Amino acid sequence: MNVVQIVGCALNTGAGRGIRAVHEALLDAGIHSRVLGRVERDLPDDLFARRVPLLQRLPVGVKNRVYMWHLTRQFGVIPPNFHPISHGLRLHNTPEYRKADVIHVQWAHAPTLGPAFWRAIKREKRPVVWTLRDMWPFTGGCHFSGSCEKYACGCGQCPLLGGKDEKITSDDVAFKAEHYGQQSVFVAISNMIAEQARRSVALGERQIHVIPNSVQMSQLRAVDKAQARSALGLPAQKFVIASGALNLADPRKGADIMRHLLNVYRDNKDVHWCLFGKGLAELADPVPENCTGFGLIRDEVTLNQIYSAADVFVMPSLQESFGKVTVEAMACGTPVIGLFKTPAEEIISHGQTGWLVKHGDADAVVAAIETARALPVPSLRNFGVSARAAVIDRYSPEAIARLYIELYESLLSGDQR
């Protein structure tokens, strides 16, 4: 079976690591999987991942910058997570695409998938699998809609464009809905993103499968807390709370909640914060003395140590398609505090592997932290043991790859149950 994985991000990003892990598991299972797209350079040959050449990417990048510049002149400042279909790569002209039995769009965004690619998809007779890693495949250009639900009525008058009377976003939704064609199948990485897709105009009449994101479990283990804290220079006897995101100051990632938490515990000498991701100085100025920031983490060893060093991990994000750090922390034997109405409620068992609190309620997060602090050390450790057991098999690349293989085989046999 030949499968081409269309990827619009580097494989060392959060989404990219999950894609790579499943791709490698597919290769190990005997699937002729090939990755194609905006991946990083110097990847090993046996990974079978090809980066689109610069001479093809460069003109597309220039055209997209010009397009976004025109939008900015018309509507004002445009958020970085907004990009309607404009110009993209001609991935449908590649050998990997032509040889594939199944076309799998693993991460879709405008600078990768241009109109020519969409027209090729509409003509396809082969199965096309779309993994919904965010909301872009069924919105008018945003990857996450926040509190906006205009995708349920076809977009238009987009709040990101000032709520003006515009047709860019509604035309984008209509274009996507028309060009998916009948051969496209959709896979959400959480029940929450699946429900949003089912409410959308673009995908409302489609069957939405759910296959969770994968986490490379072989690189995550429960390191002895004392050793992890010593390696990271963290205090040995304090209650350590960890949290992290690509950008800690991003409102969608729960920045307001984190600011409240840091202020509540600013003078508490029994608590120490351990944060990773950019934006700490923007999140808290000044950064509390009982907080250690590690910036962006690229190596798995340090990330493993941070998760393991913590007594509890806080996941304050208000909107996610999956929430990979939740699974990663639990895989390292650390219970997690997350929010209801996010995918965390699909991962955390309240009172067993962590705690779930009211969406957006910073004081409820404080209460959950105090609940964890009040537990005897053996009880809190049991939470961690249960957390690891809950995720170690369910989200492994091998388990997720098996689900995709079953889907591929059913599509090729004509059985799309």
Residue pairs with C-beta under 8 A, 6 or more apart in sequence:
1 31
1 32
1 101
1 102
1 408
1 409
1 412
2 32
2 34
2 99
2 100
2 101
2 102
3 26
3 31
3 32
3 33
3 34
3 100
3 101
3 102
3 103
3 104
3 408
4 33
4 34
4 35
4 36
4 94
4 96
4 97
4 99
4 100
4 102
4 103
4 104
5 19
5 23
5 33
5 34
5 35
5 36
5 37
5 104
5 106
6 36
6 37
6 91
6 103
6 104
6 105
6 106
6 107
6 108
6 112
6 113
7 16
7 19
7 35
7 36
7 37
7 38
7 39
7 49
7 106
7 107
7 112
8 37
8 38
8 107
8 108
8 109
8 111
8 112
8 113
9 15
9 16
9 19
9 37
9 38
9 39
9 107
9 109
10 16
10 38
10 39
10 40
11 17
11 19
11 20
11 35
11 39
11 40
11 43
11 49
12 40
12 298
14 246
14 324
15 107
15 133
16 39
16 107
17 216
18 213
18 214
18 215
18 324
19 35
19 106
19 107
20 35
20 47
20 49
21 214
21 215
21 216
21 397
21 400
22 214
22 397
22 400
22 401
22 404
23 33
23 35
23 47
23 49
24 47
24 397
25 214
25 397
25 398
25 400
25 401
26 33
26 401
26 404
26 405
27 33
27 48
28 398
28 401
29 398
29 401
29 402
29 405
31 401
31 405
31 408
33 48
34 48
34 49
34 50
34 96
34 100
35 47
35 48
35 49
35 50
36 49
36 50
36 52
36 91
36 94
36 96
36 97
37 51
37 52
37 89
37 91
37 112
38 51
38 52
38 57
38 89
38 111
38 112
39 49
39 50
39 51
40 51
41 51
43 49
43 51
50 94
50 96
52 89
52 91
56 89
56 90
57 89
60 87
60 88
60 89
60 111
60 114
61 111
63 86
63 87
64 83
64 86
64 87
64 110
64 111
67 86
67 87
68 78
68 83
68 86
71 78
71 161
71 168
72 78
75 161
75 162
75 164
75 166
76 162
78 160
78 161
79 142
79 160
81 142
81 143
81 144
82 141
82 142
82 143
82 160
83 109
83 110
83 111
83 141
84 110
84 140
84 141
84 168
84 169
84 171
84 172
85 110
85 113
85 114
85 115
85 118
85 141
85 172
85 175
85 176
86 110
86 114
87 110
87 111
87 114
87 115
88 110
88 111
88 112
88 113
88 114
88 115
88 116
88 117
89 111
89 112
89 113
89 114
89 117
90 114
90 116
90 117
91 97
91 112
91 113
91 117
92 116
92 117
92 120
92 121
97 103
100 126
101 126
101 127
101 408
101 412
102 126
102 127
102 128
102 129
102 408
102 411
102 412
103 121
103 124
103 126
103 127
103 128
103 129
104 128
104 129
104 131
104 404
105 113
105 128
105 129
105 130
105 131
106 131
106 133
107 131
107 133
108 130
108 133
108 136
108 137
109 136
109 143
110 136
110 141
115 175
118 175
118 176
118 179
119 179
121 128
121 179
121 180
121 181
121 184
122 178
122 179
122 180
122 181
123 181
124 181
124 183
125 183
126 183
127 183
127 185
127 408
127 411
127 412
128 180
128 181
128 183
128 184
128 185
129 184
129 185
129 186
129 187
129 404
129 407
129 408
129 411
130 137
130 180
130 184
130 185
130 186
130 187
131 187
131 188
131 189
131 211
132 138
132 186
132 187
132 188
132 189
132 193
132 194
132 197
132 208
132 321
133 189
133 213
133 321
133 322
134 143
134 144
134 193
134 321
135 142
135 143
135 144
135 145
135 151
135 193
135 196
135 197
135 321
136 142
136 143
137 176
137 186
137 197
137 202
137 203
138 151
138 173
138 176
138 196
138 197
138 200
138 201
138 202
138 203
139 145
139 151
139 155
139 169
139 172
139 173
139 200
139 202
140 150
140 151
140 155
140 156
140 158
140 168
140 169
140 170
140 171
140 172
140 173
141 155
141 158
141 160
141 168
141 169
141 172
142 148
142 158
142 160
144 252
144 319
144 321
145 151
146 252
146 319
148 158
148 159
149 199
150 156
150 157
150 158
150 159
150 169
151 173
151 196
151 199
151 200
151 201
151 202
152 199
152 200
152 201
152 204
153 201
154 170
154 173
154 174
154 201
155 169
155 170
155 172
155 173
155 201
156 166
156 167
156 169
156 170
157 163
157 164
157 165
157 166
158 166
158 168
158 169
161 168
161 169
173 200
173 201
173 202
176 202
177 201
177 202
177 203
180 202
180 203
180 206
184 206
185 207
185 209
185 407
185 411
185 416
186 197
186 203
186 206
186 207
186 208
186 209
187 208
187 209
187 210
187 211
187 404
187 407
188 194
188 197
188 208
188 209
188 210
188 211
188 321
189 210
189 211
189 212
189 213
189 321
189 322
190 210
190 212
190 213
190 320
190 321
190 322
190 323
190 343
190 346
191 210
191 343
191 346
192 320
192 321
192 341
192 342
192 343
192 346
193 321
193 322
193 343
194 208
194 209
194 210
197 203
197 204
197 206
197 208
198 204
198 208
207 416
209 407
211 400
211 403
211 404
211 407
212 322
212 394
212 395
212 400
213 322
213 324
213 327
213 395
213 400
214 395
214 396
214 397
214 399
214 400
214 401
215 324
215 327
215 328
215 331
215 391
215 395
215 396
215 397
216 300
216 397
217 331
217 391
217 392
217 395
217 396
217 397
219 300
219 304
220 300
220 304
220 307
220 328
220 331
220 332
221 304
221 308
221 331
221 332
222 308
222 332
222 333
222 384
222 388
223 304
223 305
223 308
223 309
223 332
224 308
225 308
225 309
225 311
226 236
228 234
228 304
228 305
228 306
228 308
228 309
229 235
229 236
229 240
229 309
230 236
231 305
232 274
232 292
232 294
232 302
232 305
232 306
232 309
233 292
234 240
234 272
234 274
234 292
234 309
235 272
238 269
238 270
238 271
238 272
238 290
239 270
239 271
239 272
239 311
239 373
240 271
240 272
240 273
240 274
240 309
240 310
240 311
241 261
241 265
241 271
241 272
241 273
241 274
241 310
241 311
241 312
241 313
241 314
241 369
242 273
242 274
242 275
242 276
242 306
242 307
242 309
242 310
242 312
242 313
242 314
242 329
242 334
243 258
243 273
243 274
243 275
243 313
243 314
243 315
243 316
244 275
244 276
244 277
244 297
244 306
244 325
245 253
245 254
245 277
245 317
245 325
246 253
246 277
246 278
246 296
247 253
247 277
247 278
247 279
248 255
248 258
248 275
248 277
248 278
248 279
248 280
248 282
248 283
249 255
249 279
249 280
249 282
249 283
250 279
251 318
252 317
252 318
252 319
253 316
253 317
253 318
254 315
254 316
254 317
254 318
254 339
255 279
255 283
256 362
257 316
257 360
257 362
257 365
258 283
258 284
258 314
258 316
259 283
259 284
260 362
260 363
260 365
260 366
261 314
261 316
261 362
261 365
261 366
261 369
262 273
262 283
262 284
262 288
262 291
264 366
265 271
265 273
265 288
265 290
266 288
266 290
268 290
269 290
271 290
271 373
272 290
272 291
272 292
273 288
273 290
273 291
273 292
274 291
274 292
274 294
274 306
274 309
274 310
275 291
275 292
275 293
275 294
276 293
276 294
276 295
276 296
276 297
276 303
276 306
277 295
277 296
278 295
278 296
280 287
280 291
280 293
280 295
281 287
284 291
287 293
294 302
294 306
297 303
297 306
303 328
304 332
307 313
307 328
307 329
307 331
307 332
307 334
308 332
308 333
308 334
310 329
310 334
311 334
311 372
311 373
311 380
312 334
312 335
312 336
312 337
312 354
312 369
312 372
312 380
313 325
313 326
313 329
313 334
313 335
313 336
313 337
314 336
314 337
314 365
314 369
315 323
315 325
315 326
315 329
315 336
315 337
315 338
315 339
315 342
315 344
316 339
316 362
316 365
317 323
317 339
317 342
317 344
318 339
318 342
318 359
318 360
319 342
320 342
320 343
320 344
321 343
322 343
323 338
323 342
323 343
323 344
323 347
326 336
326 338
326 343
326 344
326 347
326 348
327 347
327 391
327 395
329 336
329 387
330 336
330 347
330 348
330 353
330 354
330 387
330 388
330 390
330 391
331 387
331 388
331 391
331 392
331 395
332 388
333 381
333 384
333 385
333 387
333 388
334 384
334 387
335 353
335 354
335 355
335 372
335 380
335 383
335 384
335 387
336 344
336 347
336 348
336 353
336 354
336 355
336 387
337 354
337 355
337 356
337 357
337 365
337 368
337 369
337 372
338 344
338 345
338 347
338 348
338 354
338 355
338 356
338 357
339 345
339 356
339 357
339 358
339 359
339 360
340 356
340 357
340 358
340 359
341 359
342 359
344 356
345 356
347 390
347 391
348 354
348 355
348 356
349 386
349 390
350 356
352 383
352 386
352 390
353 383
353 386
353 387
353 390
354 383
354 387
355 368
355 371
355 372
357 364
357 365
357 367
357 368
358 364
372 380
372 383
375 383
393 399
410 416
410 417
